Amino acid sequence: MDSIVVEEKDNNVFTHDGNADNNETSEPRVLANGLDVSLAQMQGMRLPSDKTIIEKKRQPSKNTATTSAKLKALSKHSQWQHLLFYKNGKAEVISPDFYLTNPKPRSKRNFDPYAELMATIEQMNNEGVVCKYPARYLWLNHHLPELNVDLKNCSKLPDANQEISLILVSSYLKNPASSFGHVLVKTNTSIDNINNTNSDVRELSSEDLLNNSYNFGARIPENENGAMYALKGLFGFYDAGFSETEFFKQDAVYSKNEQRDMWEYVLNLDAFETQLLNYHLYEAKSARFDYYFIKQNCGYRSGEILELISDIKTTERVGPWYAPDYVFDQLLEHDNGADSLVSSVRYLPSEQTQLREKFVQLSKPIQAVINSVIRTESTAPLATLNADDRAVALDFLILHRTYKITQDNTLKQRAFKSELLSQRFALPASNGLAQLTVPNKPSPALSNKTTQTTVVLSDERAEVGLSLFVKDPLNAHTDIDKHFEAVKVSLGYNFDEYQWTLTDFVFLDMQQIEDLRQPLSGEPKLSWQLKTGARTDMFTGNRHSPYAQVGIGAGAKFGKHILGYSMVNATVHDQDRHADIGIELGLRMKRNNQSAELSYVTSKREGRTAIDVAKLILRQQLSKNNDARLIVTYSDTVMADNSVVLGDSNTIDAAIAWHHYW
């Protein structure tokens, strides 16, 4: 084509500065001369005179009409609109300088993807604009090769051929805001590809640690009050965006400081998709968004980039909740008849996991010496080992001391590490510790989804419940030693009274069981739990009683499939005496698609007889997102339970339950 002639909707033509030029005529208009000239020059044609342009206005050619229709179609293309973060008729970026047509911030219903397309084309000779929006111009070159926009002079652009991964970071119960997990985007160099492509479990190489990562998060003022952080995060009072940094900084936070395992999902993309996504991440760094903790969070925005290069619908989540796991759940379920979007999944164990798994593979004499050094803070026990075993022990102790320094960075800790290093330098090189491998751990995304609907039936009552976020230790591919549930509502129907009642509301239910049988000395031993919400009071039968319960105790693992624990609980509430104390015992077992839990709880309130409740749960997984359970409960009093309501004293009650996850 020798020029681009377009008919503007509502007779408005947008120039490069985003201003509309009203025109009374309905005839086509020619775009700014900059585009007209450049296209003509690229094709070696003589530039048209003003008279020629006027003639073209009067008699638009067939090619002109085709070009106009093509441009309008491109502006409606899903990839173009994803490049603009334009969704459901609204531009979502609130940065004042992200769009060339400059829509009014936080009120972008007036944004027009077609006008933005035309403004982008008009600026194709502006090197500053071209280098700011490489993904846009790469995409336009792909669909309009006659533009031939050159990106070679953009020196700050990332390597467009880097492999791209999404990383799932496991939950962290010590911080409720991190209890849902986290998502990172990571790029990988060709060196990393060669060394690690076929490995399911990775100890990160130096090259890999220097790769870039993109982290989506809110901009939070220093010393922000915790309550204000929660309120602002829930209702969108923060803005957020992608920050780029070397991956070793993210690894230091998640793997070394918070001791969280990670899983890296390497994307299976062709050359153009890889280039487009790398450039899109570069553009996204300059975009700011409204931040909503439960919806438009790290999972939502990181998963959104997948929609640019596939037909996956990561952001079309039903309901108000969006957990990071959902991105990876969609990745695994996605099937469009072509190759999978995931080329490999790599387990990145935390520093704590690596130490624990390698320690149990050492010989008993080496284990005993290592534990003695950790307990006494003295290197004297090392003298009992031969040179080879002493080298392995010192290698382990140096890694262990580095692990401890991330939690307690004191002069004493650093001095002891220096002493260990001095002794290690006096011994020959050894790779004994490096040869010990960490077993692969399946990704939690293989488990069920995290929003739960429950239906429970017994002979006296029916109950339905909804939990916005659940990590159940009885479910497959979830940790047997962790339980997490947030915002659960249960309604019960009494067959005798013919009425529905609110039986239970759980705001937060968290439990972390530490292993007393952990052979590595100095590891955490204290188990704990926290529950808060409103429920029917066991002693009085009053409904909707708010409560908060804290428990501390101990637990023990027997292999990977059996766990026992005990807790001492203290509960505060709004009923008489306002406080209860109790003891809780539990035993969990699971294997493949079956699991079971036996629990016993006794509670005492001053002036009242203690209440004893025993419960047995047998679970059978029916499919990835469905399971059936048999719940048998014994109680010596009238009580309301989360799943079953008993009506007679000294009663054994049986109920069946169906859980659906979505």
ZAMARGU-4260 file (C-alpha; in steps of 0.2 Angstrom, whole numbers, plus 5000, padded with zeros to 4 digits):
<rodrens>
0) 5000/5000/5000 | 5006/5018/4997 | 4996/5026/5011 | 4984/5021/5025 | 4967/5028/5024
5) 4955/5025/5038 | 4937/5029/5042 | 4936/5034/5060 | 4921/5029/5071 | 4911/5044/5076
10) 4921/5055/5064 | 4935/5056/5077 | 4953/5055/5072 | 4967/5053/5085 | 4984/5061/5082
15) 5000/5056/5090 | 4996/5066/5106 | 4979/5058/5109 | 4968/5073/5105 | 4953/5070/5094
20) 4950/5081/5078 | 4931/5082/5075 | 4927/5082/5056 | 4910/5084/5049 | 4913/5074/5033
25) 4911/5055/5033 | 4924/5053/5020 | 4940/5044/5024 | 4955/5053/5032 | 4974/5050/5029
30) 4984/5047/5044 | 4998/5059/5049 | 5011/5062/5035 | 5025/5053/5045 | 5017/5036/5042
35) 5012/5040/5024 | 5030/5045/5020 | 5038/5031/5029 | 5028/5018/5020 | 5030/5025/5003
40) 5049/5026/5006 | 5050/5008/5012 | 5042/5003/4995 | 5053/5014/4985 | 5038/5025/4979
45) 5037/5043/4974 | 5028/5053/4988 | 5011/5058/4983 | 5007/5077/4981 | 4993/5085/4991
50) 4982/5085/4976 | 4985/5066/4974 | 4980/5064/4992 | 4964/5074/4990 | 4960/5063/4975
55) 4962/5048/4986 | 4950/5055/4998 | 4937/5057/4985 | 4940/5040/4977 | 4946/5027/4990
60) 4953/5012/4982 | 4949/4994/4986 | 4965/4992/4995 | 4961/5007/5006 | 4945/4999/5012
65) 4954/4983/5015 | 4967/4991/5025 | 4954/5001/5035 | 4945/4985/5039 | 4961/4976/5044
70) 4966/4989/5056 | 4949/4989/5064 | 4950/4970/5066 | 4968/4971/5073 | 4962/4983/5086
75) 4949/4970/5092 | 4962/4956/5092 | 4963/4948/5109 | 4982/4949/5109 | 4982/4968/5105
80) 4970/4971/5119 | 4980/4960/5131 | 4995/4970/5127 | 4985/4985/5132 | 4978/4977/5148
85) 4961/4981/5141 | 4948/4969/5148 | 4929/4970/5149 | 4928/4986/5140 | 4940/4995/5152
90) 4959/4999/5152 | 4966/4992/5169 | 4982/5002/5169 | 4981/5017/5180 | 4999/5024/5176
95) 4996/5042/5168 | 5009/5039/5154 | 5006/5021/5149 | 4994/5024/5135 | 4998/5035/5121
100) 4980/5042/5120 | 4981/5047/5138 | 4964/5042/5145 | 4959/5049/5162 | 4967/5039/5176
105) 4955/5027/5185 | 4941/5031/5174 | 4945/5022/5158 | 4928/5018/5150 | 4932/5031/5137
110) 4948/5021/5131 | 4948/5015/5113 | 4960/5001/5108 | 4958/5007/5090 | 4963/5024/5094
115) 4978/5017/5104 | 4983/5006/5089 | 4982/5021/5077 | 4992/5032/5089 | 5005/5018/5090
120) 5007/5017/5072 | 5009/5036/5070 | 5024/5035/5082 | 5033/5021/5073 | 5047/5033/5068
125) 5049/5039/5086 | 5063/5029/5093 | 5059/5033/5111 | 5041/5027/5109 | 5046/5012/5099
130) 5059/5006/5113 | 5046/5009/5126 | 5033/4998/5118 | 5043/4984/5110 | 5030/4971/5112
135) 5017/4982/5103 | 5029/4985/5088 | 5034/4967/5087 | 5016/4962/5086 | 5012/4975/5073
140) 5027/4969/5063 | 5020/4952/5064 | 5003/4957/5057 | 5008/4972/5046 | 5025/4967/5039
145) 5025/4982/5028 | 5028/4993/5043 | 5045/4985/5046 | 5048/4994/5063 | 5066/4992/5068
150) 5070/4987/5086 | 5088/4985/5084 | 5093/5002/5091 | 5084/4999/5107 | 5099/4994/5118
155) 5090/4992/5135 | 5078/4978/5129 | 5079/4961/5137 | 5085/4946/5127 | 5069/4941/5117
160) 5074/4923/5116 | 5075/4919/5135 | 5065/4905/5141 | 5050/4910/5152 | 5044/4901/5168
165) 5031/4904/5181 | 5036/4899/5199 | 5023/4894/5212 | 5030/4898/5230 | 5022/4887/5244
170) 5012/4894/5258 | 5019/4902/5273 | 5008/4901/5288 | 5019/4912/5299 | 5012/4927/5289
175) 4993/4926/5285 | 4996/4937/5270 | 5007/4923/5263 | 4997/4909/5268 | 4989/4907/5250
180) 5006/4905/5241 | 5014/4917/5229 | 5018/4918/5210 | 5034/4924/5201 | 5039/4926/5183
185) 5056/4921/5179 | 5067/4921/5163 | 5081/4909/5160 | 5096/4911/5149 | 5103/4898/5137
190) 5116/4892/5149 | 5103/4887/5161 | 5093/4878/5148 | 5108/4867/5144 | 5112/4862/5162
195) 5095/4859/5169 | 5082/4855/5156 | 5080/4837/5161 | 5081/4839/5180 | 5065/4837/5190
200) 5074/4844/5206 | 5086/4858/5205 | 5099/4866/5216 | 5100/4883/5208 | 5116/4887/5198
205) 5125/4903/5199 | 5119/4907/5181 | 5102/4903/5186 | 5102/4914/5201 | 5108/4929/5190
210) 5093/4927/5179 | 5079/4940/5180 | 5063/4938/5189 | 5047/4949/5189 | 5037/4950/5205
215) 5020/4958/5206 | 5016/4967/5222 | 5008/4982/5231 | 5017/4997/5235 | 5016/4998/5254
220) 5022/5013/5264 | 5036/5010/5277 | 5029/5006/5294 | 5012/5003/5288 | 5000/4997/5302
225) 4994/4979/5300 | 4976/4983/5301 | 4977/4997/5288 | 4987/4985/5277 | 4973/4972/5278
230) 4959/4985/5275 | 4968/4994/5261 | 4973/4978/5253 | 4955/4971/5253 | 4947/4987/5246
235) 4960/4992/5233 | 4968/5007/5241 | 4986/5002/5235 | 4993/5002/5218 | 5004/4989/5212
240) 5015/4983/5198 | 5029/4972/5192 | 5046/4974/5198 | 5061/4967/5190 | 5076/4960/5199
245) 5089/4946/5199 | 5082/4929/5204 | 5094/4927/5219 | 5085/4941/5228 | 5069/4932/5227
250) 5077/4915/5232 | 5085/4924/5247 | 5067/4929/5253 | 5057/4914/5249 | 5070/4899/5250
255) 5082/4905/5262 | 5073/4917/5274 | 5055/4910/5274 | 5060/4892/5270 | 5047/4890/5256
260) 5048/4877/5243 | 5045/4882/5225 | 5040/4874/5209 | 5046/4881/5192 | 5034/4879/5177
265) 5044/4881/5161 | 5033/4887/5147 | 5032/4878/5130 | 5032/4893/5118 | 5037/4895/5100
270) 5050/4909/5095 | 5037/4922/5091 | 5028/4919/5108 | 5044/4919/5117 | 5049/4936/5110
275) 5032/4943/5112 | 5031/4938/5131 | 5048/4944/5135 | 5045/4961/5127 | 5027/4962/5136
280) 5036/4959/5153 | 5047/4973/5149 | 5032/4985/5145 | 5023/4979/5160 | 5036/4986/5172
285) 5030/5003/5168 | 5012/4999/5171 | 5003/5002/5188 | 4987/4994/5193 | 4974/4995/5207
290) 4978/4981/5220 | 4965/4970/5228 | 4973/4956/5239 | 4959/4943/5236 | 4957/4946/5218
295) 4968/4956/5207 | 4984/4950/5216 | 5001/4942/5211 | 4992/4926/5204 | 4979/4936/5194
300) 4992/4947/5186 | 5006/4934/5183 | 4993/4922/5176 | 4986/4936/5165 | 5002/4936/5154
305) 4998/4918/5149 | 4982/4924/5140 | 4993/4934/5128 | 5000/4919/5120 | 4987/4906/5122
310) 4968/4904/5124 | 4969/4899/5142 | 4957/4909/5153 | 4967/4912/5169 | 4958/4928/5174
315) 4940/4922/5171 | 4939/4915/5189 | 4921/4913/5195 | 4919/4922/5212 | 4928/4935/5221
320) 4943/4925/5226 | 4959/4922/5217 | 4972/4911/5224 | 4990/4909/5216 | 4987/4890/5215
325) 4973/4893/5202 | 4986/4899/5189 | 4995/4883/5189 | 4979/4873/5191 | 4973/4881/5174
330) 4990/4877/5166 | 4989/4859/5170 | 4971/4857/5165 | 4973/4868/5149 | 4971/4857/5133
335) 4968/4865/5116 | 4973/4850/5106 | 4990/4857/5103 | 5006/4855/5113 | 5005/4858/5132
340) 5009/4875/5138 | 5021/4868/5151 | 5037/4860/5144 | 5043/4854/5162 | 5040/4856/5180
345) 5055/4858/5191 | 5055/4857/5210 | 5066/4870/5219 | 5068/4864/5237 | 5070/4877/5251
350) 5087/4878/5260 | 5078/4870/5275 | 5071/4855/5264 | 5088/4852/5256 | 5097/4851/5273
355) 5084/4840/5281 | 5084/4828/5266 | 5103/4827/5264 | 5105/4825/5283 | 5095/4809/5283
360) 5106/4801/5269 | 5122/4804/5279 | 5129/4790/5290 | 5124/4789/5308 | 5142/4793/5314
365) 5142/4809/5304 | 5125/4813/5309 | 5130/4811/5327 | 5145/4823/5326 | 5135/4836/5316
370) 5121/4836/5329 | 5135/4837/5343 | 5143/4852/5335 | 5126/4861/5332 | 5121/4858/5351
375) 5138/4863/5359 | 5144/4876/5346 | 5161/4868/5347 | 5171/4859/5333 | 5179/4847/5344
380) 5168/4832/5340 | 5174/4834/5322 | 5191/4826/5327 | 5183/4809/5329 | 5180/4808/5310
385) 5192/4803/5296 | 5197/4817/5284 | 5184/4812/5271 | 5170/4811/5283 | 5176/4827/5292
390) 5175/4836/5275 | 5157/4831/5272 | 5152/4836/5290 | 5161/4853/5288 | 5152/4856/5271
395) 5135/4852/5279 | 5139/4863/5294 | 5144/4877/5284 | 5128/4876/5274 | 5118/4874/5290
400) 5126/4889/5298 | 5122/4900/5283 | 5104/4894/5285 | 5104/4899/5303 | 5112/4916/5299
405) 5097/4920/5288 | 5086/4919/5303 | 5098/4926/5316 | 5112/4936/5309 | 5123/4939/5324
410) 5142/4942/5326 | 5143/4925/5335 | 5135/4916/5321 | 5146/4923/5308 | 5162/4920/5319
415) 5157/4902/5320 | 5155/4900/5302 | 5172/4908/5299 | 5179/4895/5310 | 5171/4881/5300
420) 5177/4888/5284 | 5195/4889/5291 | 5195/4870/5295 | 5187/4866/5279 | 5201/4875/5269
425) 5213/4863/5277 | 5205/4848/5270 | 5206/4841/5252 | 5191/4845/5240 | 5176/4834/5241
430) 5159/4832/5232 | 5152/4820/5244 | 5138/4831/5250 | 5134/4838/5233 | 5131/4820/5227
435) 5117/4818/5239 | 5100/4821/5230 | 5084/4829/5236 | 5069/4818/5232 | 5056/4826/5220
440) 5040/4833/5229 | 5025/4835/5218 | 5018/4852/5215 | 5003/4857/5226 | 4994/4862/5210
445) 4992/4843/5207 | 4980/4843/5222 | 4962/4849/5221 | 4957/4868/5218 | 4956/4879/5234
450) 4938/4884/5235 | 4927/4871/5243 | 4909/4868/5243 | 4903/4855/5256 | 4887/4845/5258
455) 4884/4835/5274 | 4869/4823/5278 | 4865/4814/5294 | 4849/4807/5301 | 4844/4823/5309
460) 4852/4837/5299 | 4858/4843/5282 | 4872/4855/5281 | 4880/4865/5267 | 4896/4875/5268
465) 4907/4886/5257 | 4925/4889/5261 | 4934/4903/5250 | 4951/4895/5253 | 4956/4878/5260
470) 4972/4868/5261 | 4966/4852/5269 | 4980/4840/5275 | 4969/4825/5271 | 4969/4830/5252
475) 4981/4822/5240 | 4998/4832/5236 | 4995/4844/5251 | 5006/4844/5266 | 5000/4832/5280
480) 5007/4844/5293 | 4998/4860/5288 | 4980/4865/5289 | 4974/4881/5282 | 4956/4888/5280
485) 4950/4905/5277 | 4932/4912/5277 | 4920/4897/5279 | 4901/4899/5281 | 4890/4884/5286
490) 4871/4883/5285 | 4862/4869/5294 | 4844/4862/5291 | 4835/4853/5305 | 4823/4840/5299
495) 4813/4841/5314 | 4811/4860/5315 | 4811/4863/5296 | 4822/4878/5297 | 4839/4884/5291
500) 4852/4891/5303 | 4869/4898/5302 | 4879/4885/5312 | 4897/4890/5309 | 4908/4904/5303
505) 4927/4902/5302 | 4937/4917/5298 | 4954/4909/5300 | 4959/4891/5304 | 4978/4888/5304
510) 4988/4873/5310 | 5007/4869/5309 | 5013/4853/5316 | 5032/4852/5318 | 5041/4835/5319
515) 5048/4830/5336 | 5057/4815/5328 | 5066/4827/5316 | 5084/4820/5317 | 5093/4836/5313
520) 5097/4846/5329 | 5091/4863/5332 | 5075/4862/5320 | 5059/4869/5326 | 5049/4858/5338
525) 5034/4868/5344 | 5018/4865/5335 | 5004/4878/5335 | 4986/4882/5329 | 4975/4897/5328
530) 4956/4897/5325 | 4944/4912/5325 | 4926/4915/5320 | 4909/4912/5327 | 4900/4896/5331
535) 4886/4888/5341 | 4893/4887/5359 | 4896/4869/5365 | 4891/4872/5383 | 4876/4883/5381
540) 4869/4880/5364 | 4869/4898/5360 | 4872/4902/5341 | 4884/4914/5333 | 4896/4915/5348
545) 4912/4924/5342 | 4928/4915/5348 | 4947/4914/5346 | 4957/4899/5350 | 4976/4897/5352
550) 4984/4880/5354 | 5002/4875/5357 | 5009/4857/5357 | 5020/4844/5349 | 5019/4832/5334
555) 5028/4817/5326 | 5029/4810/5309 | 5031/4792/5305 | 5037/4792/5287 | 5028/4803/5275
560) 5011/4796/5277 | 5007/4796/5296 | 5007/4810/5308 | 5002/4812/5326 | 5000/4827/5337
565) 4994/4834/5353 | 4988/4852/5358 | 4984/4862/5373 | 4970/4874/5368 | 4965/4891/5376
570) 4948/4899/5370 | 4941/4916/5373 | 4923/4920/5369 | 4907/4930/5373 | 4898/4917/5384
575) 4899/4914/5403 | 4916/4914/5410 | 4923/4920/5393 | 4936/4907/5393 | 4939/4888/5390
580) 4954/4877/5391 | 4956/4860/5383 | 4967/4846/5376 | 4967/4840/5358 | 4974/4824/5351
585) 4975/4819/5333 | 4981/4805/5321 | 4982/4807/5302 | 4985/4794/5289 | 4985/4796/5270
590) 4991/4786/5255 | 4987/4789/5237 | 4968/4793/5236 | 4963/4787/5253 | 4966/4796/5270
595) 4959/4796/5288 | 4960/4807/5303 | 4955/4802/5321 | 4954/4816/5334 | 4949/4818/5352
600) 4945/4835/5360 | 4941/4838/5378 | 4935/4856/5384 | 4933/4863/5401 | 4924/4878/5407
605) 4923/4884/5425 | 4908/4878/5434 | 4903/4866/5420 | 4906/4848/5416 | 4919/4845/5403
610) 4914/4840/5386 | 4922/4826/5376 | 4921/4824/5358 | 4929/4811/5347 | 4928/4811/5328
615) 4934/4799/5314 | 4935/4805/5296 | 4937/4793/5282 | 4941/4801/5265 | 4940/4794/5247
620) 4945/4804/5233 | 4933/4803/5218 | 4942/4814/5206 | 4954/4828/5206 | 4941/4841/5213
625) 4929/4829/5222 | 4929/4818/5237 | 4917/4808/5248 | 4919/4807/5267 | 4912/4796/5281
630) 4911/4806/5297 | 4908/4797/5314 | 4906/4808/5329 | 4904/4803/5348 | 4900/4816/5361
635) 4893/4815/5379 | 4883/4831/5377 | 4873/4842/5366 | 4884/4851/5354 | 4886/4859/5337
640) 4900/4853/5326 | 4907/4860/5310 | 4900/4845/5301 | 4887/4837/5311 | 4875/4842/5325
645) 4871/4829/5338 | 4855/4829/5347 | 4856/4816/5361 | 4868/4814/5375 | 4880/4799/5374
650) 4877/4798/5355 | 4887/4791/5341 | 4882/4800/5325 | 4886/4796/5307 | 4886/4807/5292
655) 4892/4807/5274 | 4899/4822/5266 | 4904/4827/5248 | 4917/4840/5245 | 4918/4849/5228
660) 4933/4860/5225 | 4933/4874/5212
</rodrens>
